[in-house]
Amino acid sequence: MLDVRRLLLLREVATRGTLAAAAESLSYSPSHVSQQLALLAKEAGAPLLRRTGRRVVLTAEAEELVAAAGEVLEVLERARARVAVTARERAGSSSAPVTGRVRLAVFQSAALALLPGALRALATAHPALRVEVVQAEPGAALEELALRDLARDFDVVVAEEYPAHSAPHLPGLVRTELVRDALRLALPPEHLAPDVHALTDLVTGAPGLPWVAEPEGTASRHFAEQTCRTRGFEPDVRFTSADLQTHLRLVETGCAVALLPDLVHAGRETAARLVELPGSPRRTVFAAQRAAASGQPALAVVVDALKAQAAPPSP
């Protein structure tokens, strides 16, 4: 009989590439990981690892076990979801307060706009539900959600995708759209940029206004650059920051212009002038979770609470 936890440990090694990395992700010692895999090899009756420098390479037999471990994990997650649903049905009400723990990863603008109201609603309706939140870069968080097993950091990830730049559709994950967030040209107040009223006014660069954008390689940076290039000019990006609140502040103080989503200023007044872009583009904000776990009531109420807060804000 193969030990399930050792199977999942082998899958973690396959994901991380080294025994040390797998041990660190699980808070084990490397020697413990090595011992457990040696026992799994005896159970399987076949060698599982070959060393290549500092890394380990899985044998063909180990690859088969890794695939089986993924199937086992999905079965366990589906079973956990069914047990949770059955327990609520036995209690006699599907609307009864939910208990448990949900680990949520969210990026900055969604955290500021959606989290406070969602957490307040959850605390009222489900006081025994523990929601743990980490601010994380969406792409990396989605990969963590899809790949990690025993040491998975997240149960739900709030992520984004920009027009013509889809976020990866990773296997085993399902999405729930939360909001289609308007993208607009953010200009300084009238007295700081009196001759600039639209994207076309920036074509010649006469006002000399620089741009602020996210780092190169990000979906938002690609969107901003392509939007400008299709209008016949290259944005003069002098400021680079992953913090969209910094973008907004630079715009409000007349230091830069930017293309910003509405959620950045949701719930508060802004001194920036917000101008509709040609074609009224939107970014999609969505919540992702593992398909096998998506029936869990605790995950469902968290996603529902986020969606309830996601009505598009007024510009």
C-alpha positions as CSV (number, residue, x, y, z in Angstrom):
1,M,0.0,0.0,0.0
2,L,1.3,3.4,-1.0
3,D,1.3,6.1,1.7
4,V,-0.7,9.1,0.5
5,R,1.3,11.8,2.2
6,R,4.5,10.4,0.8
7,L,2.9,10.4,-2.7
8,L,2.1,14.1,-2.2
9,L,5.6,14.7,-0.9
10,L,7.0,13.2,-4.1
11,R,4.8,15.6,-6.1
12,E,6.1,18.5,-4.1
13,V,9.7,17.5,-5.0
14,A,8.7,17.2,-8.6
15,T,7.3,20.8,-8.5
16,R,10.2,22.3,-6.6
17,G,13.1,20.5,-8.3
18,T,15.2,19.8,-5.2
19,L,14.8,18.0,-1.9
20,A,15.8,21.1,-0.1
21,A,13.2,23.3,-1.8
22,A,10.5,20.8,-1.1
23,A,11.6,20.5,2.5
24,E,11.6,24.3,2.9
25,S,8.1,24.7,1.4
26,L,6.7,22.1,3.9
27,S,8.8,23.1,6.9
28,Y,10.5,19.7,7.0
29,S,14.2,18.9,7.2
30,P,15.8,17.7,4.0
31,S,16.8,14.5,5.8
32,H,13.1,13.8,6.7
33,V,12.1,14.3,3.0
34,S,14.8,11.9,1.9
35,Q,13.8,9.3,4.4
36,Q,10.1,9.5,3.5
37,L,10.9,9.1,-0.2
38,A,13.2,6.2,0.5
39,L,10.2,4.5,2.2
40,L,8.0,5.4,-0.7
41,A,10.5,3.8,-3.1
42,K,10.3,0.6,-1.0
43,E,6.5,0.7,-1.1
44,A,6.6,1.1,-4.8
45,G,9.3,-1.4,-5.4
46,A,11.1,0.9,-7.8
47,P,13.7,3.7,-7.7
48,L,12.2,7.2,-7.7
49,L,15.0,9.7,-7.9
50,R,18.3,10.2,-9.8
51,R,20.7,13.0,-8.8
52,T,21.9,15.5,-11.4
53,G,24.2,18.0,-9.7
54,R,22.2,19.7,-7.0
55,R,18.8,18.8,-8.5
56,V,17.0,15.5,-8.6
57,V,15.4,13.9,-11.7
58,L,12.4,11.7,-11.4
59,T,12.4,8.2,-12.8
60,A,9.7,7.0,-15.1
61,E,8.1,5.2,-12.2
62,A,8.2,8.3,-10.1
63,E,6.5,10.3,-12.9
64,E,3.6,7.8,-12.8
65,L,3.3,8.2,-9.1
66,V,3.3,12.0,-9.4
67,A,0.4,11.8,-11.8
68,A,-1.4,9.5,-9.5
69,A,-0.7,11.9,-6.6
70,G,-2.4,14.7,-8.5
71,E,-5.5,12.5,-8.9
72,V,-5.5,11.5,-5.3
73,L,-5.3,15.2,-4.2
74,E,-8.3,16.1,-6.3
75,V,-10.3,13.1,-4.9
76,L,-9.5,14.2,-1.4
77,E,-10.4,17.8,-2.1
78,R,-13.7,16.8,-3.7
79,A,-14.4,14.6,-0.7
80,R,-13.7,17.4,1.7
81,A,-16.1,19.7,-0.2
82,R,-18.9,17.0,-0.2
83,V,-18.5,16.4,3.5
84,A,-18.8,20.2,4.2
85,V,-21.9,20.4,2.1
86,T,-23.4,17.3,3.7
87,A,-22.7,18.7,7.2
88,R,-24.6,21.9,6.3
89,E,-27.5,20.0,4.9
90,R,-27.7,17.8,8.0
91,A,-27.8,21.0,10.1
92,G,-31.0,21.8,8.3
93,S,-30.1,25.0,6.6
94,S,-27.9,25.9,3.7
95,S,-27.9,29.5,4.9
96,A,-26.4,28.7,8.3
97,P,-23.2,30.4,9.2
98,V,-20.1,28.8,7.7
99,T,-17.0,27.9,9.8
100,G,-13.4,27.1,8.8
101,R,-10.5,28.9,7.3
102,V,-10.0,30.5,3.9
103,R,-6.6,31.7,2.7
104,L,-7.0,34.5,0.2
105,A,-4.4,36.1,-2.1
106,V,-5.3,39.5,-3.7
107,F,-3.6,42.3,-5.5
108,Q,-3.5,45.8,-4.3
109,S,-6.3,47.7,-6.1
110,A,-8.7,44.8,-5.6
111,A,-7.7,44.6,-1.9
112,L,-8.4,48.3,-1.3
113,A,-11.7,48.4,-3.2
114,L,-13.2,45.0,-2.4
115,L,-11.8,43.6,0.8
116,P,-13.0,46.0,3.5
117,G,-16.7,45.6,2.6
118,A,-16.4,41.8,1.9
119,L,-14.6,41.2,5.2
120,R,-17.3,43.2,7.2
121,A,-20.1,41.3,5.5
122,L,-18.4,37.9,6.2
123,A,-17.8,38.9,9.9
124,T,-21.5,39.6,10.2
125,A,-22.9,36.6,8.4
126,H,-20.2,34.0,9.3
127,P,-18.5,35.1,12.5
128,A,-16.7,31.8,13.0
129,L,-15.1,31.9,9.5
130,R,-11.4,32.8,9.6
131,V,-10.2,34.7,6.4
132,E,-6.5,35.1,6.1
133,V,-5.4,37.6,3.4
134,V,-2.0,38.0,1.7
135,Q,-1.3,40.7,-0.9
136,A,0.3,38.9,-3.9
137,E,1.2,39.4,-7.5
138,P,-1.6,37.7,-9.4
139,G,0.4,35.6,-11.8
140,A,2.6,34.1,-9.2
141,A,-0.3,33.5,-6.9
142,L,-2.2,31.6,-9.6
143,E,0.8,29.4,-10.2
144,E,1.0,28.7,-6.5
145,L,-2.7,27.8,-6.4
146,A,-2.3,25.4,-9.3
147,L,1.0,23.8,-8.4
148,R,1.3,23.5,-4.6
149,D,-0.1,20.6,-2.7
150,L,0.7,19.9,0.9
151,A,2.0,23.4,1.6
152,R,-0.4,25.4,-0.6
153,D,-0.6,29.0,0.6
154,F,-3.9,30.0,-1.0
155,D,-7.4,28.7,-1.3
156,V,-8.7,31.6,-3.4
157,V,-6.7,34.0,-5.6
158,V,-8.1,37.3,-6.9
159,A,-6.4,38.1,-10.2
160,E,-6.7,40.3,-13.3
161,E,-6.4,40.3,-17.0
162,Y,-6.1,43.2,-19.4
163,P,-7.6,43.5,-22.9
164,A,-5.7,41.3,-25.5
165,H,-3.5,39.9,-22.6
166,S,-5.3,37.0,-21.0
167,A,-4.1,35.6,-17.7
168,P,-2.9,31.9,-18.0
169,H,-5.7,29.3,-17.8
170,L,-3.9,26.9,-15.5
171,P,-5.1,23.3,-15.3
172,G,-7.3,22.4,-12.3
173,L,-8.5,26.0,-11.6
174,V,-11.9,27.6,-12.2
175,R,-12.7,31.3,-12.4
176,T,-15.5,33.5,-11.2
177,E,-15.7,36.9,-12.8
178,L,-16.0,39.6,-10.1
179,V,-16.0,42.8,-12.2
180,R,-15.1,44.3,-15.5
181,D,-13.1,47.3,-14.4
182,A,-13.0,50.4,-16.7
183,L,-9.6,51.6,-17.8
184,R,-9.3,55.3,-18.3
185,L,-6.7,58.0,-19.0
186,A,-5.8,59.7,-15.8
187,L,-4.8,63.4,-16.2
188,P,-3.6,66.0,-13.7
189,P,-6.1,68.6,-12.5
190,E,-7.0,71.3,-15.0
191,H,-4.7,74.0,-13.5
192,L,-1.7,71.7,-13.7
193,A,-2.2,70.5,-17.3
194,P,-4.6,73.0,-18.9
195,D,-3.9,72.0,-22.5
196,V,-4.4,68.3,-22.0
197,H,-7.9,66.9,-22.2
198,A,-7.6,63.6,-24.1
199,L,-5.2,60.9,-25.2
200,T,-4.8,62.6,-28.6
201,D,-3.4,65.7,-26.9
202,L,-0.4,63.7,-25.9
203,V,0.5,62.6,-29.4
204,T,2.9,65.5,-30.1
205,G,4.3,65.5,-26.6
206,A,4.0,69.3,-26.5
207,P,2.8,69.5,-22.9
208,G,5.9,67.5,-21.9
209,L,4.1,65.3,-19.4
210,P,5.8,62.1,-18.5
211,W,4.1,58.8,-17.9
212,V,4.0,56.5,-14.9
213,A,3.5,52.8,-15.6
214,E,4.0,49.4,-14.0
215,P,7.2,47.4,-14.6
216,E,8.1,46.1,-18.1
217,G,6.6,42.7,-18.9
218,T,3.4,43.3,-16.9
219,A,0.0,43.1,-18.6
220,S,-0.9,46.7,-17.6
221,R,2.4,48.1,-19.0
222,H,1.8,46.2,-22.3
223,F,-1.7,47.6,-22.5
224,A,-0.6,51.2,-21.8
225,E,2.2,51.0,-24.4
226,Q,0.0,49.5,-27.1
227,T,-2.8,52.0,-26.4
228,C,-0.4,54.9,-27.0
229,R,1.3,53.3,-30.0
230,T,-2.0,52.7,-31.8
231,R,-2.6,56.5,-31.4
232,G,0.8,57.3,-33.1
233,F,3.2,58.0,-30.2
234,E,5.5,56.3,-27.7
235,P,4.7,57.1,-24.0
236,D,7.6,58.8,-22.2
237,V,7.7,56.5,-19.2
238,R,9.9,58.1,-16.6
239,F,8.4,56.6,-13.5
240,T,8.0,52.8,-12.9
241,S,6.1,51.4,-9.9
242,A,4.0,48.3,-9.2
243,D,2.0,50.4,-6.7
244,L,-1.0,51.9,-8.5
245,Q,-1.6,54.3,-5.6
246,T,1.7,55.8,-6.4
247,H,0.6,56.2,-10.0
248,L,-2.5,58.0,-8.9
249,R,-0.7,60.3,-6.5
250,L,1.8,61.3,-9.3
251,V,-1.1,62.1,-11.6
252,E,-3.0,64.1,-8.9
253,T,0.1,66.3,-8.2
254,G,0.7,67.0,-11.9
255,C,3.9,64.9,-12.2
256,A,2.7,62.3,-14.7
257,V,-0.2,60.9,-16.7
258,A,-1.3,57.2,-16.6
259,L,-3.8,54.7,-17.7
260,L,-5.6,53.5,-14.6
261,P,-8.4,51.1,-13.7
262,D,-11.4,52.5,-11.8
263,L,-10.8,50.3,-8.7
264,V,-7.7,52.3,-7.9
265,H,-9.8,55.3,-6.7
266,A,-12.9,53.4,-5.7
267,G,-14.7,54.8,-2.6
268,R,-12.9,58.1,-2.5
269,E,-12.6,61.4,-4.4
270,T,-9.6,62.0,-6.7
271,A,-8.2,65.2,-8.0
272,A,-7.2,63.4,-11.3
273,R,-9.3,63.9,-14.4
274,L,-10.5,60.6,-15.7
275,V,-11.1,60.4,-19.5
276,E,-12.8,57.6,-21.4
277,L,-10.5,55.7,-23.7
278,P,-11.4,54.8,-27.3
279,G,-13.4,51.6,-27.3
280,S,-14.1,51.8,-23.5
281,P,-11.6,49.0,-22.6
282,R,-12.0,47.0,-19.4
283,R,-9.8,44.8,-17.4
284,T,-11.4,41.6,-15.9
285,V,-11.0,41.0,-12.2
286,F,-11.7,37.4,-11.2
287,A,-11.5,34.9,-8.4
288,A,-9.8,31.6,-9.0
289,Q,-9.9,28.4,-6.9
290,R,-9.1,24.8,-7.5
291,A,-12.0,23.0,-9.3
292,A,-11.9,20.1,-6.9
293,A,-12.4,22.4,-3.9
294,S,-14.9,24.8,-5.4
295,G,-17.9,23.1,-3.7
296,Q,-16.6,24.0,-0.3
297,P,-19.1,26.4,1.4
298,A,-16.4,28.4,3.0
299,L,-14.8,29.2,-0.4
300,A,-18.2,29.9,-1.9
301,V,-19.2,32.5,0.7
302,V,-15.9,34.3,0.3
303,V,-16.2,34.5,-3.4
304,D,-19.8,35.7,-3.2
305,A,-18.8,38.4,-0.7
306,L,-16.1,39.7,-3.0
307,K,-18.5,39.7,-6.0
308,A,-21.1,41.6,-4.0
309,Q,-18.6,44.4,-3.5
310,A,-17.5,44.5,-7.1
311,A,-20.1,46.8,-8.6
312,P,-18.2,49.1,-11.0
313,P,-17.4,52.4,-9.3
314,S,-18.4,55.7,-10.7
315,P,-15.6,57.7,-12.3
